[in-house]
Amino acid sequence: MSDLHRARLLLLGSALLSLTLTACGGAPVAQKTPTTSSARPSLYPHTGRYTPIYMLKQYEGESEPLLDMSGHGGEEDTQEDTAQYHEREEPVLYWTDADRQAHQLRVKEGLLVNPQGQPLDPQLDLPQHKGRGGEAIYIMDVMGNIYYCFDAKYGRIHHSTLAGGQPVAAAGELVVVNGELISVSNESGHYRPHPSTIDLVIGRLRELGLNVEGVKRFELLPKEGAPEPERLKPHQED
């Protein structure tokens, strides 16, 4: 075999190998990085200062597209709410780490502020929802970071949205007006945290420098005799 023939074969083999790698994803290929908020979180903590509370198992897979969620929801759901949840055309939104960072609760000069340092108020975040009276949903992760959202939407944006379906240390609702915390609750159907978790949240906010004197507590108590709901189990690597 001549040197020229051998060189041509080597060149052809290299081209075929490159083509094969490209088709299998092995060669550098220009690809779009997933940026949708339904992507799984990558940096969300699973162990830390507080005990993790796992989401109810009945909501597993809610962020997957075209999922039939019939039969989900609690007894307290109204027929109208349940129908709205079942008939939704989009899955439940799951935030990424970047989404959470943009909605992390902070304290400045004794007031709750957004990441930009502005006193937290629904009019700053969503002017169209100024009639909400300062109501927001929140979660606290196991490291003590607290995230909020004024735009809760049944069947689309829940507490599980903020946590990306991952465990929390606390979850519920809070009322904030011009940076002042009015009340905290443990109302979350996706996580059903114990009322004692309200104390964890208030204690954490006090640590951060918030004046919590006079903050009202609204406890959602479990039904007497009701069995503990089945929850998602921690992954092997957690």
mmCIF file of the C-alpha atoms, coordinates in Angstrom:
data_MODEL
# 
_entry.id   MODEL 
# 
loop_
_atom_site.group_PDB 
_atom_site.id 
_atom_site.type_symbol 
_atom_site.label_atom_id 
_atom_site.label_alt_id 
_atom_site.label_comp_id 
_atom_site.label_asym_id 
_atom_site.label_entity_id 
_atom_site.label_seq_id 
_atom_site.pdbx_PDB_ins_code 
_atom_site.Cartn_x 
_atom_site.Cartn_y 
_atom_site.Cartn_z 
_atom_site.occupancy 
_atom_site.B_iso_or_equiv 
_atom_site.pdbx_formal_charge 
_atom_site.auth_seq_id 
_atom_site.auth_comp_id 
_atom_site.auth_asym_id 
_atom_site.auth_atom_id 
_atom_site.pdbx_PDB_model_num 
ATOM 1   C CA . MET A 1 1   ? 0.000   0.000  0.000  1.00 0.00 ? 1   MET A CA 1 
ATOM 2   C CA . SER A 1 2   ? 1.414   3.384  -0.975 1.00 0.00 ? 2   SER A CA 1 
ATOM 3   C CA . ASP A 1 3   ? 1.929   6.162  1.526  1.00 0.00 ? 3   ASP A CA 1 
ATOM 4   C CA . LEU A 1 4   ? -0.634  8.263  -0.346 1.00 0.00 ? 4   LEU A CA 1 
ATOM 5   C CA . HIS A 1 5   ? -3.264  5.503  -0.159 1.00 0.00 ? 5   HIS A CA 1 
ATOM 6   C CA . ARG A 1 6   ? -2.546  4.960  3.546  1.00 0.00 ? 6   ARG A CA 1 
ATOM 7   C CA . ALA A 1 7   ? -2.938  8.708  4.223  1.00 0.00 ? 7   ALA A CA 1 
ATOM 8   C CA . ARG A 1 8   ? -6.284  8.789  2.433  1.00 0.00 ? 8   ARG A CA 1 
ATOM 9   C CA . LEU A 1 9   ? -7.591  5.863  4.512  1.00 0.00 ? 9   LEU A CA 1 
ATOM 10  C CA . LEU A 1 10  ? -6.474  7.528  7.733  1.00 0.00 ? 10  LEU A CA 1 
ATOM 11  C CA . LEU A 1 11  ? -8.185  10.751 6.713  1.00 0.00 ? 11  LEU A CA 1 
ATOM 12  C CA . LEU A 1 12  ? -11.412 8.894  5.850  1.00 0.00 ? 12  LEU A CA 1 
ATOM 13  C CA . GLY A 1 13  ? -11.339 6.985  9.137  1.00 0.00 ? 13  GLY A CA 1 
ATOM 14  C CA . SER A 1 14  ? -10.872 10.220 11.087 1.00 0.00 ? 14  SER A CA 1 
ATOM 15  C CA . ALA A 1 15  ? -13.829 11.805 9.313  1.00 0.00 ? 15  ALA A CA 1 
ATOM 16  C CA . LEU A 1 16  ? -16.063 8.801  10.053 1.00 0.00 ? 16  LEU A CA 1 
ATOM 17  C CA . LEU A 1 17  ? -15.012 8.810  13.706 1.00 0.00 ? 17  LEU A CA 1 
ATOM 18  C CA . SER A 1 18  ? -15.769 12.504 13.963 1.00 0.00 ? 18  SER A CA 1 
ATOM 19  C CA . LEU A 1 19  ? -19.193 11.964 12.424 1.00 0.00 ? 19  LEU A CA 1 
ATOM 20  C CA . THR A 1 20  ? -19.958 9.110  14.831 1.00 0.00 ? 20  THR A CA 1 
ATOM 21  C CA . LEU A 1 21  ? -18.911 11.146 17.872 1.00 0.00 ? 21  LEU A CA 1 
ATOM 22  C CA . THR A 1 22  ? -20.997 14.090 16.745 1.00 0.00 ? 22  THR A CA 1 
ATOM 23  C CA . ALA A 1 23  ? -24.089 11.913 16.332 1.00 0.00 ? 23  ALA A CA 1 
ATOM 24  C CA . CYS A 1 24  ? -23.606 10.427 19.828 1.00 0.00 ? 24  CYS A CA 1 
ATOM 25  C CA . GLY A 1 25  ? -22.838 13.712 21.508 1.00 0.00 ? 25  GLY A CA 1 
ATOM 26  C CA . GLY A 1 26  ? -19.161 12.954 21.980 1.00 0.00 ? 26  GLY A CA 1 
ATOM 27  C CA . ALA A 1 27  ? -17.743 15.781 19.880 1.00 0.00 ? 27  ALA A CA 1 
ATOM 28  C CA . PRO A 1 28  ? -18.064 19.469 20.768 1.00 0.00 ? 28  PRO A CA 1 
ATOM 29  C CA . VAL A 1 29  ? -21.403 20.535 19.346 1.00 0.00 ? 29  VAL A CA 1 
ATOM 30  C CA . ALA A 1 30  ? -23.072 23.896 19.755 1.00 0.00 ? 30  ALA A CA 1 
ATOM 31  C CA . GLN A 1 31  ? -26.044 23.216 22.022 1.00 0.00 ? 31  GLN A CA 1 
ATOM 32  C CA . LYS A 1 32  ? -28.423 25.412 23.906 1.00 0.00 ? 32  LYS A CA 1 
ATOM 33  C CA . THR A 1 33  ? -28.032 25.288 27.666 1.00 0.00 ? 33  THR A CA 1 
ATOM 34  C CA . PRO A 1 34  ? -31.364 24.518 29.337 1.00 0.00 ? 34  PRO A CA 1 
ATOM 35  C CA . THR A 1 35  ? -32.632 27.718 30.891 1.00 0.00 ? 35  THR A CA 1 
ATOM 36  C CA . THR A 1 36  ? -36.257 26.844 31.503 1.00 0.00 ? 36  THR A CA 1 
ATOM 37  C CA . SER A 1 37  ? -37.483 27.162 35.067 1.00 0.00 ? 37  SER A CA 1 
ATOM 38  C CA . SER A 1 38  ? -38.702 23.565 34.994 1.00 0.00 ? 38  SER A CA 1 
ATOM 39  C CA . ALA A 1 39  ? -35.102 22.301 35.021 1.00 0.00 ? 39  ALA A CA 1 
ATOM 40  C CA . ARG A 1 40  ? -34.031 20.343 38.069 1.00 0.00 ? 40  ARG A CA 1 
ATOM 41  C CA . PRO A 1 41  ? -32.083 22.371 40.633 1.00 0.00 ? 41  PRO A CA 1 
ATOM 42  C CA . SER A 1 42  ? -28.379 21.598 40.901 1.00 0.00 ? 42  SER A CA 1 
ATOM 43  C CA . LEU A 1 43  ? -27.257 23.386 44.065 1.00 0.00 ? 43  LEU A CA 1 
ATOM 44  C CA . TYR A 1 44  ? -30.286 23.023 46.298 1.00 0.00 ? 44  TYR A CA 1 
ATOM 45  C CA . PRO A 1 45  ? -29.130 21.817 49.752 1.00 0.00 ? 45  PRO A CA 1 
ATOM 46  C CA . HIS A 1 46  ? -30.469 18.549 51.153 1.00 0.00 ? 46  HIS A CA 1 
ATOM 47  C CA . THR A 1 47  ? -28.652 18.561 54.493 1.00 0.00 ? 47  THR A CA 1 
ATOM 48  C CA . GLY A 1 48  ? -27.922 21.456 56.778 1.00 0.00 ? 48  GLY A CA 1 
ATOM 49  C CA . ARG A 1 49  ? -29.046 23.228 59.912 1.00 0.00 ? 49  ARG A CA 1 
ATOM 50  C CA . TYR A 1 50  ? -32.689 22.171 59.830 1.00 0.00 ? 50  TYR A CA 1 
ATOM 51  C CA . THR A 1 51  ? -34.507 18.870 59.420 1.00 0.00 ? 51  THR A CA 1 
ATOM 52  C CA . PRO A 1 52  ? -35.715 18.348 55.835 1.00 0.00 ? 52  PRO A CA 1 
ATOM 53  C CA . ILE A 1 53  ? -39.422 17.964 55.153 1.00 0.00 ? 53  ILE A CA 1 
ATOM 54  C CA . TYR A 1 54  ? -40.092 16.021 51.964 1.00 0.00 ? 54  TYR A CA 1 
ATOM 55  C CA . MET A 1 55  ? -42.918 16.777 49.571 1.00 0.00 ? 55  MET A CA 1 
ATOM 56  C CA . LEU A 1 56  ? -46.008 14.606 49.604 1.00 0.00 ? 56  LEU A CA 1 
ATOM 57  C CA . LYS A 1 57  ? -45.627 11.641 47.294 1.00 0.00 ? 57  LYS A CA 1 
ATOM 58  C CA . GLN A 1 58  ? -48.943 12.329 45.586 1.00 0.00 ? 58  GLN A CA 1 
ATOM 59  C CA . TYR A 1 59  ? -47.331 15.296 43.810 1.00 0.00 ? 59  TYR A CA 1 
ATOM 60  C CA . GLU A 1 60  ? -44.419 13.331 42.410 1.00 0.00 ? 60  GLU A CA 1 
ATOM 61  C CA . GLY A 1 61  ? -43.989 14.021 38.713 1.00 0.00 ? 61  GLY A CA 1 
ATOM 62  C CA . GLU A 1 62  ? -46.120 17.164 38.729 1.00 0.00 ? 62  GLU A CA 1 
ATOM 63  C CA . SER A 1 63  ? -43.473 19.082 36.764 1.00 0.00 ? 63  SER A CA 1 
ATOM 64  C CA . GLU A 1 64  ? -43.550 16.561 33.926 1.00 0.00 ? 64  GLU A CA 1 
ATOM 65  C CA . PRO A 1 65  ? -45.479 17.635 30.811 1.00 0.00 ? 65  PRO A CA 1 
ATOM 66  C CA . LEU A 1 66  ? -48.924 16.258 30.012 1.00 0.00 ? 66  LEU A CA 1 
ATOM 67  C CA . LEU A 1 67  ? -49.254 14.523 33.362 1.00 0.00 ? 67  LEU A CA 1 
ATOM 68  C CA . ASP A 1 68  ? -52.697 13.373 34.427 1.00 0.00 ? 68  ASP A CA 1 
ATOM 69  C CA . MET A 1 69  ? -53.045 14.667 37.975 1.00 0.00 ? 69  MET A CA 1 
ATOM 70  C CA . SER A 1 70  ? -56.596 13.432 38.479 1.00 0.00 ? 70  SER A CA 1 
ATOM 71  C CA . GLY A 1 71  ? -57.102 12.246 41.998 1.00 0.00 ? 71  GLY A CA 1 
ATOM 72  C CA . HIS A 1 72  ? -54.487 14.615 43.435 1.00 0.00 ? 72  HIS A CA 1 
ATOM 73  C CA . GLY A 1 73  ? -55.259 17.321 45.918 1.00 0.00 ? 73  GLY A CA 1 
ATOM 74  C CA . GLY A 1 74  ? -56.574 17.355 49.454 1.00 0.00 ? 74  GLY A CA 1 
ATOM 75  C CA . GLU A 1 75  ? -60.088 16.988 50.762 1.00 0.00 ? 75  GLU A CA 1 
ATOM 76  C CA . GLU A 1 76  ? -60.183 20.701 51.496 1.00 0.00 ? 76  GLU A CA 1 
ATOM 77  C CA . ASP A 1 77  ? -59.843 21.565 47.798 1.00 0.00 ? 77  ASP A CA 1 
ATOM 78  C CA . THR A 1 78  ? -63.011 22.915 46.232 1.00 0.00 ? 78  THR A CA 1 
ATOM 79  C CA . GLN A 1 79  ? -64.400 21.238 43.139 1.00 0.00 ? 79  GLN A CA 1 
ATOM 80  C CA . GLU A 1 80  ? -63.598 24.359 41.128 1.00 0.00 ? 80  GLU A CA 1 
ATOM 81  C CA . ASP A 1 81  ? -59.957 24.402 42.292 1.00 0.00 ? 81  ASP A CA 1 
ATOM 82  C CA . THR A 1 82  ? -59.543 20.695 41.664 1.00 0.00 ? 82  THR A CA 1 
ATOM 83  C CA . ALA A 1 83  ? -60.979 20.965 38.152 1.00 0.00 ? 83  ALA A CA 1 
ATOM 84  C CA . GLN A 1 84  ? -58.643 23.862 37.418 1.00 0.00 ? 84  GLN A CA 1 
ATOM 85  C CA . TYR A 1 85  ? -55.665 21.786 38.582 1.00 0.00 ? 85  TYR A CA 1 
ATOM 86  C CA . HIS A 1 86  ? -56.672 18.747 36.528 1.00 0.00 ? 86  HIS A CA 1 
ATOM 87  C CA . GLU A 1 87  ? -57.398 20.657 33.346 1.00 0.00 ? 87  GLU A CA 1 
ATOM 88  C CA . ARG A 1 88  ? -54.261 22.796 33.273 1.00 0.00 ? 88  ARG A CA 1 
ATOM 89  C CA . GLU A 1 89  ? -52.294 22.680 30.050 1.00 0.00 ? 89  GLU A CA 1 
ATOM 90  C CA . GLU A 1 90  ? -48.908 23.279 31.648 1.00 0.00 ? 90  GLU A CA 1 
ATOM 91  C CA . PRO A 1 91  ? -47.022 21.336 34.323 1.00 0.00 ? 91  PRO A CA 1 
ATOM 92  C CA . VAL A 1 92  ? -46.193 22.812 37.704 1.00 0.00 ? 92  VAL A CA 1 
ATOM 93  C CA . LEU A 1 93  ? -43.269 25.186 37.306 1.00 0.00 ? 93  LEU A CA 1 
ATOM 94  C CA . TYR A 1 94  ? -40.036 24.269 39.117 1.00 0.00 ? 94  TYR A CA 1 
ATOM 95  C CA . TRP A 1 95  ? -37.560 27.060 39.805 1.00 0.00 ? 95  TRP A CA 1 
ATOM 96  C CA . THR A 1 96  ? -33.863 26.829 39.120 1.00 0.00 ? 96  THR A CA 1 
ATOM 97  C CA . ASP A 1 97  ? -31.167 28.079 41.489 1.00 0.00 ? 97  ASP A CA 1 
ATOM 98  C CA . ALA A 1 98  ? -31.055 31.349 39.552 1.00 0.00 ? 98  ALA A CA 1 
ATOM 99  C CA . ASP A 1 99  ? -34.807 31.790 40.014 1.00 0.00 ? 99  ASP A CA 1 
ATOM 100 C CA . ARG A 1 100 ? -34.443 31.315 43.759 1.00 0.00 ? 100 ARG A CA 1 
ATOM 101 C CA . GLN A 1 101 ? -31.578 33.766 44.031 1.00 0.00 ? 101 GLN A CA 1 
ATOM 102 C CA . ALA A 1 102 ? -33.779 36.388 42.400 1.00 0.00 ? 102 ALA A CA 1 
ATOM 103 C CA . HIS A 1 103 ? -36.429 35.812 45.096 1.00 0.00 ? 103 HIS A CA 1 
ATOM 104 C CA . GLN A 1 104 ? -34.356 35.359 48.237 1.00 0.00 ? 104 GLN A CA 1 
ATOM 105 C CA . LEU A 1 105 ? -35.683 37.100 51.314 1.00 0.00 ? 105 LEU A CA 1 
ATOM 106 C CA . ARG A 1 106 ? -33.197 39.486 52.928 1.00 0.00 ? 106 ARG A CA 1 
ATOM 107 C CA . VAL A 1 107 ? -33.197 41.903 55.856 1.00 0.00 ? 107 VAL A CA 1 
ATOM 108 C CA . LYS A 1 108 ? -31.913 45.480 55.698 1.00 0.00 ? 108 LYS A CA 1 
ATOM 109 C CA . GLU A 1 109 ? -32.268 48.098 58.409 1.00 0.00 ? 109 GLU A CA 1 
ATOM 110 C CA . GLY A 1 110 ? -34.871 45.964 60.166 1.00 0.00 ? 110 GLY A CA 1 
ATOM 111 C CA . LEU A 1 111 ? -37.063 45.477 57.085 1.00 0.00 ? 111 LEU A CA 1 
ATOM 112 C CA . LEU A 1 112 ? -37.599 42.611 54.674 1.00 0.00 ? 112 LEU A CA 1 
ATOM 113 C CA . VAL A 1 113 ? -36.094 43.494 51.325 1.00 0.00 ? 113 VAL A CA 1 
ATOM 114 C CA . ASN A 1 114 ? -35.647 41.900 47.935 1.00 0.00 ? 114 ASN A CA 1 
ATOM 115 C CA . PRO A 1 115 ? -32.195 41.019 46.507 1.00 0.00 ? 115 PRO A CA 1 
ATOM 116 C CA . GLN A 1 116 ? -31.926 44.603 45.205 1.00 0.00 ? 116 GLN A CA 1 
ATOM 117 C CA . GLY A 1 117 ? -32.337 45.992 48.728 1.00 0.00 ? 117 GLY A CA 1 
ATOM 118 C CA . GLN A 1 118 ? -35.829 47.421 48.168 1.00 0.00 ? 118 GLN A CA 1 
ATOM 119 C CA . PRO A 1 119 ? -38.442 47.012 50.944 1.00 0.00 ? 119 PRO A CA 1 
ATOM 120 C CA . LEU A 1 120 ? -40.414 43.916 50.068 1.00 0.00 ? 120 LEU A CA 1 
ATOM 121 C CA . ASP A 1 121 ? -43.889 44.639 48.837 1.00 0.00 ? 121 ASP A CA 1 
ATOM 122 C CA . PRO A 1 122 ? -46.100 43.054 46.183 1.00 0.00 ? 122 PRO A CA 1 
ATOM 123 C CA . GLN A 1 123 ? -46.372 46.390 44.386 1.00 0.00 ? 123 GLN A CA 1 
ATOM 124 C CA . LEU A 1 124 ? -42.630 46.331 43.733 1.00 0.00 ? 124 LEU A CA 1 
ATOM 125 C CA . ASP A 1 125 ? -42.642 42.797 42.335 1.00 0.00 ? 125 ASP A CA 1 
ATOM 126 C CA . LEU A 1 126 ? -45.992 42.559 40.589 1.00 0.00 ? 126 LEU A CA 1 
ATOM 127 C CA . PRO A 1 127 ? -47.992 45.776 40.293 1.00 0.00 ? 127 PRO A CA 1 
ATOM 128 C CA . GLN A 1 128 ? -50.959 43.880 38.859 1.00 0.00 ? 128 GLN A CA 1 
ATOM 129 C CA . HIS A 1 129 ? -51.298 42.016 42.161 1.00 0.00 ? 129 HIS A CA 1 
ATOM 130 C CA . LYS A 1 130 ? -51.239 44.986 44.517 1.00 0.00 ? 130 LYS A CA 1 
ATOM 131 C CA . GLY A 1 131 ? -54.673 43.932 45.745 1.00 0.00 ? 131 GLY A CA 1 
ATOM 132 C CA . ARG A 1 132 ? -53.241 40.798 47.350 1.00 0.00 ? 132 ARG A CA 1 
ATOM 133 C CA . GLY A 1 133 ? -52.590 42.706 50.564 1.00 0.00 ? 133 GLY A CA 1 
ATOM 134 C CA . GLY A 1 134 ? -48.984 41.605 50.791 1.00 0.00 ? 134 GLY A CA 1 
ATOM 135 C CA . GLU A 1 135 ? -49.650 37.854 50.727 1.00 0.00 ? 135 GLU A CA 1 
ATOM 136 C CA . ALA A 1 136 ? -46.851 35.653 49.454 1.00 0.00 ? 136 ALA A CA 1 
ATOM 137 C CA . ILE A 1 137 ? -45.886 32.012 49.640 1.00 0.00 ? 137 ILE A CA 1 
ATOM 138 C CA . TYR A 1 138 ? -42.484 31.126 51.054 1.00 0.00 ? 138 TYR A CA 1 
ATOM 139 C CA . ILE A 1 139 ? -40.160 28.250 51.739 1.00 0.00 ? 139 ILE A CA 1 
ATOM 140 C CA . MET A 1 140 ? -37.105 27.989 53.952 1.00 0.00 ? 140 MET A CA 1 
ATOM 141 C CA . ASP A 1 141 ? -34.459 25.484 52.902 1.00 0.00 ? 141 ASP A CA 1 
ATOM 142 C CA . VAL A 1 142 ? -32.454 23.375 55.339 1.00 0.00 ? 142 VAL A CA 1 
ATOM 143 C CA . MET A 1 143 ? -29.649 25.954 55.391 1.00 0.00 ? 143 MET A CA 1 
ATOM 144 C CA . GLY A 1 144 ? -32.001 28.735 56.507 1.00 0.00 ? 144 GLY A CA 1 
ATOM 145 C CA . ASN A 1 145 ? -32.368 30.545 53.193 1.00 0.00 ? 145 ASN A CA 1 
ATOM 146 C CA . ILE A 1 146 ? -35.884 31.898 52.697 1.00 0.00 ? 146 ILE A CA 1 
ATOM 147 C CA . TYR A 1 147 ? -37.474 32.409 49.287 1.00 0.00 ? 147 TYR A CA 1 
ATOM 148 C CA . TYR A 1 148 ? -40.760 34.104 48.436 1.00 0.00 ? 148 TYR A CA 1 
ATOM 149 C CA . CYS A 1 149 ? -43.225 34.514 45.579 1.00 0.00 ? 149 CYS A CA 1 
ATOM 150 C CA . PHE A 1 150 ? -46.161 36.916 45.316 1.00 0.00 ? 150 PHE A CA 1 
ATOM 151 C CA . ASP A 1 151 ? -47.450 35.183 42.210 1.00 0.00 ? 151 ASP A CA 1 
ATOM 152 C CA . ALA A 1 152 ? -48.790 31.859 43.479 1.00 0.00 ? 152 ALA A CA 1 
ATOM 153 C CA . LYS A 1 153 ? -51.054 30.217 40.927 1.00 0.00 ? 153 LYS A CA 1 
ATOM 154 C CA . TYR A 1 154 ? -53.039 27.059 41.488 1.00 0.00 ? 154 TYR A CA 1 
ATOM 155 C CA . GLY A 1 155 ? -51.789 24.232 39.290 1.00 0.00 ? 155 GLY A CA 1 
ATOM 156 C CA . ARG A 1 156 ? -48.758 26.195 38.127 1.00 0.00 ? 156 ARG A CA 1 
ATOM 157 C CA . ILE A 1 157 ? -46.866 27.920 40.975 1.00 0.00 ? 157 ILE A CA 1 
ATOM 158 C CA . HIS A 1 158 ? -46.848 26.222 44.382 1.00 0.00 ? 158 HIS A CA 1 
ATOM 159 C CA . HIS A 1 159 ? -44.429 25.855 47.273 1.00 0.00 ? 159 HIS A CA 1 
ATOM 160 C CA . SER A 1 160 ? -42.880 23.011 45.316 1.00 0.00 ? 160 SER A CA 1 
ATOM 161 C CA . THR A 1 161 ? -42.123 25.574 42.596 1.00 0.00 ? 161 THR A CA 1 
ATOM 162 C CA . LEU A 1 162 ? -39.816 27.519 44.885 1.00 0.00 ? 162 LEU A CA 1 
ATOM 163 C CA . ALA A 1 163 ? -38.021 24.377 46.076 1.00 0.00 ? 163 ALA A CA 1 
ATOM 164 C CA . GLY A 1 164 ? -37.955 22.628 42.726 1.00 0.00 ? 164 GLY A CA 1 
ATOM 165 C CA . GLY A 1 165 ? -39.731 19.690 44.370 1.00 0.00 ? 165 GLY A CA 1 
ATOM 166 C CA . GLN A 1 166 ? -36.914 19.293 46.879 1.00 0.00 ? 166 GLN A CA 1 
ATOM 167 C CA . PRO A 1 167 ? -37.256 19.112 50.691 1.00 0.00 ? 167 PRO A CA 1 
ATOM 168 C CA . VAL A 1 168 ? -37.755 22.226 52.800 1.00 0.00 ? 168 VAL A CA 1 
ATOM 169 C CA . ALA A 1 169 ? -37.317 23.158 56.448 1.00 0.00 ? 169 ALA A CA 1 
ATOM 170 C CA . ALA A 1 170 ? -40.524 25.203 56.435 1.00 0.00 ? 170 ALA A CA 1 
ATOM 171 C CA . ALA A 1 171 ? -43.183 26.383 54.012 1.00 0.00 ? 171 ALA A CA 1 
ATOM 172 C CA . GLY A 1 172 ? -46.297 28.480 54.215 1.00 0.00 ? 172 GLY A CA 1 
ATOM 173 C CA . GLU A 1 173 ? -47.644 31.940 53.633 1.00 0.00 ? 173 GLU A CA 1 
ATOM 174 C CA . LEU A 1 174 ? -46.546 35.314 54.915 1.00 0.00 ? 174 LEU A CA 1 
ATOM 175 C CA . VAL A 1 175 ? -47.913 38.832 54.715 1.00 0.00 ? 175 VAL A CA 1 
ATOM 176 C CA . VAL A 1 176 ? -45.468 41.663 54.083 1.00 0.00 ? 176 VAL A CA 1 
ATOM 177 C CA . VAL A 1 177 ? -46.337 45.324 53.625 1.00 0.00 ? 177 VAL A CA 1 
ATOM 178 C CA . ASN A 1 178 ? -43.610 47.875 52.897 1.00 0.00 ? 178 ASN A CA 1 
ATOM 179 C CA . GLY A 1 179 ? -40.970 45.561 54.309 1.00 0.00 ? 179 GLY A CA 1 
ATOM 180 C CA . GLU A 1 180 ? -42.781 44.882 57.586 1.00 0.00 ? 180 GLU A CA 1 
ATOM 181 C CA . LEU A 1 181 ? -43.680 41.280 58.381 1.00 0.00 ? 181 LEU A CA 1 
ATOM 182 C CA . ILE A 1 182 ? -47.316 41.106 59.453 1.00 0.00 ? 182 ILE A CA 1 
ATOM 183 C CA . SER A 1 183 ? -47.896 37.353 59.761 1.00 0.00 ? 183 SER A CA 1 
ATOM 184 C CA . VAL A 1 184 ? -46.471 33.887 59.088 1.00 0.00 ? 184 VAL A CA 1 
ATOM 185 C CA . SER A 1 185 ? -48.288 30.595 58.565 1.00 0.00 ? 185 SER A CA 1 
ATOM 186 C CA . ASN A 1 186 ? -47.413 26.964 57.839 1.00 0.00 ? 186 ASN A CA 1 
ATOM 187 C CA . GLU A 1 187 ? -50.105 26.560 55.183 1.00 0.00 ? 187 GLU A CA 1 
ATOM 188 C CA . SER A 1 188 ? -48.701 24.371 52.425 1.00 0.00 ? 188 SER A CA 1 
ATOM 189 C CA . GLY A 1 189 ? -50.577 21.502 50.825 1.00 0.00 ? 189 GLY A CA 1 
ATOM 190 C CA . HIS A 1 190 ? -47.478 20.181 49.082 1.00 0.00 ? 190 HIS A CA 1 
ATOM 191 C CA . TYR A 1 191 ? -45.381 19.845 52.255 1.00 0.00 ? 191 TYR A CA 1 
ATOM 192 C CA . ARG A 1 192 ? -47.838 20.039 55.190 1.00 0.00 ? 192 ARG A CA 1 
ATOM 193 C CA . PRO A 1 193 ? -45.207 21.183 57.694 1.00 0.00 ? 193 PRO A CA 1 
ATOM 194 C CA . HIS A 1 194 ? -45.852 21.073 61.429 1.00 0.00 ? 194 HIS A CA 1 
ATOM 195 C CA . PRO A 1 195 ? -46.970 24.354 63.043 1.00 0.00 ? 195 PRO A CA 1 
ATOM 196 C CA . SER A 1 196 ? -43.704 24.404 65.014 1.00 0.00 ? 196 SER A CA 1 
ATOM 197 C CA . THR A 1 197 ? -41.877 25.274 61.791 1.00 0.00 ? 197 THR A CA 1 
ATOM 198 C CA . ILE A 1 198 ? -43.322 28.785 62.084 1.00 0.00 ? 198 ILE A CA 1 
ATOM 199 C CA . ASP A 1 199 ? -41.035 29.277 65.081 1.00 0.00 ? 199 ASP A CA 1 
ATOM 200 C CA . LEU A 1 200 ? -38.064 28.235 62.959 1.00 0.00 ? 200 LEU A CA 1 
ATOM 201 C CA . VAL A 1 201 ? -38.889 30.864 60.362 1.00 0.00 ? 201 VAL A CA 1 
ATOM 202 C CA . ILE A 1 202 ? -39.482 33.638 62.883 1.00 0.00 ? 202 ILE A CA 1 
ATOM 203 C CA . GLY A 1 203 ? -36.307 32.691 64.733 1.00 0.00 ? 203 GLY A CA 1 
ATOM 204 C CA . ARG A 1 204 ? -34.294 32.741 61.529 1.00 0.00 ? 204 ARG A CA 1 
ATOM 205 C CA . LEU A 1 205 ? -35.651 36.170 60.557 1.00 0.00 ? 205 LEU A CA 1 
ATOM 206 C CA . ARG A 1 206 ? -34.784 37.468 64.019 1.00 0.00 ? 206 ARG A CA 1 
ATOM 207 C CA . GLU A 1 207 ? -31.230 36.236 63.496 1.00 0.00 ? 207 GLU A CA 1 
ATOM 208 C CA . LEU A 1 208 ? -31.094 38.152 60.227 1.00 0.00 ? 208 LEU A CA 1 
ATOM 209 C CA . GLY A 1 209 ? -32.026 41.357 62.066 1.00 0.00 ? 209 GLY A CA 1 
ATOM 210 C CA . LEU A 1 210 ? -35.766 41.606 61.485 1.00 0.00 ? 210 LEU A CA 1 
ATOM 211 C CA . ASN A 1 211 ? -37.995 43.043 64.184 1.00 0.00 ? 211 ASN A CA 1 
ATOM 212 C CA . VAL A 1 212 ? -40.458 40.189 64.745 1.00 0.00 ? 212 VAL A CA 1 
ATOM 213 C CA . GLU A 1 213 ? -42.256 41.664 67.730 1.00 0.00 ? 213 GLU A CA 1 
ATOM 214 C CA . GLY A 1 214 ? -45.987 41.529 67.136 1.00 0.00 ? 214 GLY A CA 1 
ATOM 215 C CA . VAL A 1 215 ? -45.777 39.176 64.148 1.00 0.00 ? 215 VAL A CA 1 
ATOM 216 C CA . LYS A 1 216 ? -48.942 37.065 64.014 1.00 0.00 ? 216 LYS A CA 1 
ATOM 217 C CA . ARG A 1 217 ? -48.867 33.282 63.727 1.00 0.00 ? 217 ARG A CA 1 
ATOM 218 C CA . PHE A 1 218 ? -51.488 31.389 61.773 1.00 0.00 ? 218 PHE A CA 1 
ATOM 219 C CA . GLU A 1 219 ? -51.211 27.666 62.442 1.00 0.00 ? 219 GLU A CA 1 
ATOM 220 C CA . LEU A 1 220 ? -52.672 25.042 60.146 1.00 0.00 ? 220 LEU A CA 1 
ATOM 221 C CA . LEU A 1 221 ? -53.187 22.053 62.413 1.00 0.00 ? 221 LEU A CA 1 
ATOM 222 C CA . PRO A 1 222 ? -53.314 18.467 61.137 1.00 0.00 ? 222 PRO A CA 1 
ATOM 223 C CA . LYS A 1 223 ? -56.692 16.819 61.371 1.00 0.00 ? 223 LYS A CA 1 
ATOM 224 C CA . GLU A 1 224 ? -57.097 14.832 64.548 1.00 0.00 ? 224 GLU A CA 1 
ATOM 225 C CA . GLY A 1 225 ? -56.493 11.144 63.919 1.00 0.00 ? 225 GLY A CA 1 
ATOM 226 C CA . ALA A 1 226 ? -55.390 11.703 60.329 1.00 0.00 ? 226 ALA A CA 1 
ATOM 227 C CA . PRO A 1 227 ? -52.505 9.443  59.280 1.00 0.00 ? 227 PRO A CA 1 
ATOM 228 C CA . GLU A 1 228 ? -49.174 10.969 58.353 1.00 0.00 ? 228 GLU A CA 1 
ATOM 229 C CA . PRO A 1 229 ? -49.198 11.569 54.584 1.00 0.00 ? 229 PRO A CA 1 
ATOM 230 C CA . GLU A 1 230 ? -46.853 9.505  52.445 1.00 0.00 ? 230 GLU A CA 1 
ATOM 231 C CA . ARG A 1 231 ? -43.857 11.564 51.441 1.00 0.00 ? 231 ARG A CA 1 
ATOM 232 C CA . LEU A 1 232 ? -41.128 11.261 48.867 1.00 0.00 ? 232 LEU A CA 1 
ATOM 233 C CA . LYS A 1 233 ? -38.107 9.467  50.242 1.00 0.00 ? 233 LYS A CA 1 
ATOM 234 C CA . PRO A 1 234 ? -34.582 10.903 50.149 1.00 0.00 ? 234 PRO A CA 1 
ATOM 235 C CA . HIS A 1 235 ? -32.454 9.757  47.250 1.00 0.00 ? 235 HIS A CA 1 
ATOM 236 C CA . GLN A 1 236 ? -29.659 7.351  47.960 1.00 0.00 ? 236 GLN A CA 1 
ATOM 237 C CA . GLU A 1 237 ? -27.045 10.032 47.360 1.00 0.00 ? 237 GLU A CA 1 
ATOM 238 C CA . ASP A 1 238 ? -28.687 12.605 49.654 1.00 0.00 ? 238 ASP A CA 1 
# 
